[in-house]
Every structure is written in C-alpha cells, then in structure tokens.
C-alpha cells in the first residue's frame, strides 16, 4: 500500500509531518533519483534521500514508538543547532540509531517545564494539531494588577495579531504583592501565546512553567535538564488522544525505586557538569573579548624595520 511521502518520512523519524512538507516543497527530497513533489505517494521499498542522504523507511509494524518527558530549564532553545552557540533542548537527550527525537511543540527560551519528544513524526504532528484539542497547562507568575474583569476577558477571548485566543481554564494559585500565580489551560500551541494574552491586558509574565500535557504531569522527581522515558501505557494514552493505533512494544525499561534514584542522581551530576562547562565557556569568551589587543606597528611601504633604541628629539 502506498502512503504520502511526508507521512512515511515523519514515521521514519526524520521530522514532524509539517517539517517534511517544508523540505519536500523546497526540493530537498528525491525518490528513486527524481525530485519529489508534495503529495507524492510511495511504498517503503523505494529509495528516498533527504539532502542527498538515504533514509531508512519504516513501516508501521517495524517502528517502535518511543516518547520521553524532558524537564526544560530556562535558557535552552528548541532547535537542533544554534548559530549563536546557545544550549538547545536536544543536547542532553539519549542518542538514537536509525531515528531521531522530534519535539512535540516548543517552549520559548524563557519558559521551562514539560516538553515531550517522540520518535514517531505522525504522533508529533497530530498532538500539535489544533483539531485534537490536547490540553496544555501552565503555571504563570504575573506582574501587575489582575482584576476579575481581566480574568473574564481572558476566558472569553482576546484579540491577538494572529487571531482570537482564550484560556479554557484559569485559576488563581496564590502569590504576594503584585506578583500573583495562576494556572491556565490552552488547547493549542501558538508562539508565545500565554505571554501575549497576559500582555494584552497590561500585565507581564515573569515566570512561565508548563506543568501538564494532556493528562501527563511534569514528573516531580525529574530535575531541570533531565529526561525520563514513558512506558507503554503512557505512550498508548497519547496515541489514543489523537486516534492512532496502539503500540504493542516498548523499549522503556521498568525501574524500581533504587534504580530510579540512581538514575536521577546520575542525571543531576550530568546537568551540573553541563552547567559548569557552559559557565566556563562564557567566562573564557568574556575574558577573550575584554583582553586588549596588542597594537600593530604601522610602517610606510618599503620602510625598513626599526632597530635599536628610540631617540628623544629636543
């Protein structure tokens, strides 16, 4: 049975279906030596290359869907590489062979909390699609006066540059002075949507943490910068949310309390080591920038190098 090219590439772990549509449209994919077009249908036995590199295509039976939860700290960006050298969310994820991790949505550089990754591009695509209305819950610390009228407007909907947006749920969660905490729930993932909604009411979000995706909570034992792989039950919960067939296998290893404690301690050590390396690199870069450069001697063309002591003219 033939399937759409972007769907097979996504399932094979090359990227999400949306990402595959972009690279196919850009002419970066070939099928049996010919440049592919968006909407082409293929079978897994055909030779597919992306940017000249062959791709091992996976059938639904061959691929094992894996999902991990990552506790994203502030300061990391959701891209694979960054020209400015900033840390990315992919740097500490477990290495894969014949596949790669695909982020299910994004969190901006100043947002922390639960970020899901999967090896199944089709699952990632569906979970990000607004039509499935998968809930995302955030803990938000807001600076400024928040009145009942503001809360009501945020529930009913406010106009943003890219259309109307509203919180499905909003609940006050304490705080002191002009800094108040709220828990808010959305069913879509537009760019900086939570921040822009609060800013539309004259307030500022100075802390934002994603604490839930669907029914999956940010694990309490998971340190910032750490990850954990979901067992089969949680993987199939996500697949059921978006009307996909159940997975039958899992590569997640069951752990007892002591094993999990040892693994978390190992992750914490790795995170601290990574942070120390980043700080050392930043200090070295700052030192190099602040170090004065030696002035070069400027001579006229053809002039001989000066030797000896300088003479003082009166």
Secondary structure as UniProt FT lines:
FT   STRAND          3..4
FT   HELIX           5..11
FT   TURN            12..13
FT   HELIX           17..25
FT   TURN            26..27
FT   STRAND          29..31
FT   TURN            32..33
FT   STRAND          34..35
FT   TURN            38..39
FT   STRAND          41..42
FT   TURN            44..45
FT   STRAND          48..50
FT   TURN            51..52
FT   STRAND          53..54
FT   TURN            60..62
FT   STRAND          67..72
FT   TURN            74..75
FT   TURN            83..84
FT   TURN            89..92
FT   STRAND          102..104
FT   TURN            109..110
FT   STRAND          112..118
FT   HELIX           121..128
FT   HELIX           130..132
FT   STRAND          136..143
FT   HELIX           148..156
FT   STRAND          158..160
FT   TURN            161..162
FT   STRAND          163..165
FT   STRAND          169..176
FT   TURN            177..178
FT   STRAND          179..186
FT   TURN            191..192
FT   HELIX           193..199
FT   TURN            200..202
FT   STRAND          204..213
FT   TURN            214..215
FT   STRAND          216..217
FT   TURN            220..221
FT   TURN            224..225
FT   STRAND          227..229
FT   HELIX           232..241
FT   TURN            242..243
FT   HELIX           257..290
FT   TURN            301..302
//
